[in-house]
Amino acid sequence: MRQLKDKVTRRLHPFCKAIAVLVIGFIVTAAIAEENNPHQMIRASADLIMATIEDQKQIHGNEVTEDFIQALMVVLKPIIDFESIARAVTGRHRDSINADQAEQLLRVVSNTMVKLYLESFIGFEVQAVEVLDPEANFDVSSGRATIRTEAIAARSTYAVNYSMRTDGAGRWKVRNVIIDGINLGLTYRNQFDGVMARYDQDVDEVIANWDKDVVVEQQ
């Protein structure tokens, strides 16, 4: 009986640890979102992102499962303005999208972004993230910032930059992510245009096929 208990405990341990990380992550990222310094906000978030990825890898390995994506979503959602990003992706088609379609697009665009973010960190074998110091002319009162970070991997270093703005409540939010030169917002907007043309401006078809039609290649 004790052997069975020990065996079950060993199996449950990674799950219990992951749940604890998610709970702590939600609390910490909510606090981070209140920060009035975007560099400190990204620095604290980067540490939590790395901890979450490492803990989830104990369960999923390097397989990017839906559960893995959602675990990272918990960490990223309080600091990334996914709604603004999803609106920007629709570009000139925005007026032809109803509220229900906008909600569905928010879900698929957010999911795709987090999936690519995760695949990049796993694929590049990122071991740490360093947040670079603000540029000399950075003015926190401007409400705009580009936070430069370096994802440090075993064989190379990759630039991951966050474009940030303050929202209506004065909270800093990420509005775009550029991973090793790939501008996610611009890339997704261009691809949205292409997919809309492919499906004769049928937004429902675009949403239904987003996961398979929108591909961002890592450099």
N, C-alpha and C positions, 0 to 999 in steps of 0.2 A: 504493500500500500504506500509506504514511504517513497519507494522508487517511482511509483506512478505519480505521486504528488510532486516529486522533484522534477520529473519529466515535463509535467504540465506547467509547472512554475517556470521552467526554462523557456517553454514555448510562449508563455504569456508575457514574459519579461519585456521583450522588445515592443509588444503592443502597449503594455502599461506605460512604458517609458515614452512611447510616441504620443500617447494620449496626454501625458503630463506635459510634454513639450508643447503640444497644441494649446492646452489650456493656458500655460504660462505665456506662450507666444501671443495669444489673443489679448491677454491683459497688458503685456509689454508693448505690443504694437499700438494698442489703443492709447497708451501713455505717450508713445513716440510720436503719434499723430498730433499731439498737442504741443510738441516742441516748436519753438519759434526760430530755431536754427536748422536750416535744411541739411547742412553738413553733418551736424550731430545726429540728426534724424536718420540719415542714410548710413552713418557709421554704426549706430545701434541696430538698425534693421539688417545690415549686412552680417553682423555677428549672429543674429537670430536666424537668418536665412540659411547660413552655413550649418548651424546646429540642427535645424529642421531637416535639411537634406541628408546630413550624416545619420541622423536617427531614423529617418524613413528608409534609408538604404539598408538598414539592418532587417527591415521587413521585406522590402521589394527588390533589394539588390539594385542593379542599374536599369531595371525595367520601369519605364515611365507609365505607370498605371493611373487610372482615374483617381484612386485613393491617394496616390502620391501627389498628383496635381492638386487635389483639393486640400491636402495638408499644407502645401506651399501657398495656396490661395488664402488660407487663414492668415498667414503672415503678411502677405502682400496687400490684401484688400484694404486695410486701414490707411495705407500710405500711397496707394496708386489710385488715381481718379479714372477708373475703368469706364465710367459713364462718358466722361469727356472724350476719352480715347475712342470709344465706340462711335460717338457722334462724328468725330473728325474723320473716321474711316469711311463713313458713308458719303462724305464730300458733297458733290453737287446733287446727289440723289436723296438728300436728307428730307426734302419736302414730300417725296413720294412714299415715305415710310410711315406707317401708322404706329400707334403706341404699343400695340401687342408685338408687332414686328421689331420695334426698337428694343423691347425687353428681351426678345429672343436673340437679337444680334448682340446685345450686351453680354449675354451668357456665352455665346459661341466665340466671340472675339476675345473675351477675358480668358476663356479656357485655352484658346489657341496661343495667346501671349504667354501665359504661365507655362504651358507645355513646352514652348520653344525656349523659354528662359531656363527651365529645368533641363531640357535636353542639351542646351549649350553648356551648362555647368557640369553635367555628367560627362558629356562628350569631350569637353576640353580637360576633364579631370582637374577641376578647380579645387585647390587646397586651402586657399585663403583669399580674402578680399581686402584691399587697402584703399581707403578713401583719401584722395589727394587734398592738399590744403586749398582753400579758396583762392581764386585769382586776386591779385592786388586791388583791382578796381571793383570787387564784389560789394554791392550795397544791399543789405538785407531788407531795407525799406522799399526796394524796387518791386518786391513781390515776384521776382523772376530769378531763377538760378539754374546753372548747369553744374551738376555735381559729377566730378570726374573720379572714377574709381578704376582700380586695376585688379582683375581677377588673376591670381597667381596660380599657375598650373605647373606640373612637373617639368614640362619641356618648353614652356613659353609663358608670356604674360599677355592678357587680352584686356582691351579697354571696354569698360561698361559704363556708359554715361547716362545720367538721368536728367531730363529736362523737367524743371519744377516750377510751379506757380502757387500763389496763395489763392484759396477759394474765398467765397463770400464771407466766411467767418474768420478769415485771416490765417487759416491753417495751411501749411505747406503740403502740396500733393504732387506726386509724379504725374506728368502729362505725356511723357514719351520716354522710351528706352532705346538706346543705341548700343547694340551688342557687337563688338569687334567690327565696327563700321556699318552694320546693318541697322538702318533707321526703321524700327518696327512700324511706327505710325505711318510713315510715307509708303513703306512697302505694302502694308495692308490696304491703304487707300487706293493705290494703283491696282492692286489685285482685285479689290472690290469692283472697281470700274470694269475690269476685264471679265469678271464673273457675271456681272450684271448684263454685259453685252452678250455673253455666251447663252444666258437664259432669257433673252428677250425682255429684259427689265423686270423679270418676275422675282420679286424680293423673297417670296416664300421658297422658291427653288434655290436661290442663293443661300439662304439660311440652312436649308436641308442638306446642301452639298458643301457647305463651308469647310468642314474638316478635311475632306478629300481633295478639294479644289485649290485651297490656299496653302501654298508651300513656300516656306522661307528657307533657303539653303544656307547652311553655315559656311563661312569662308574658310 
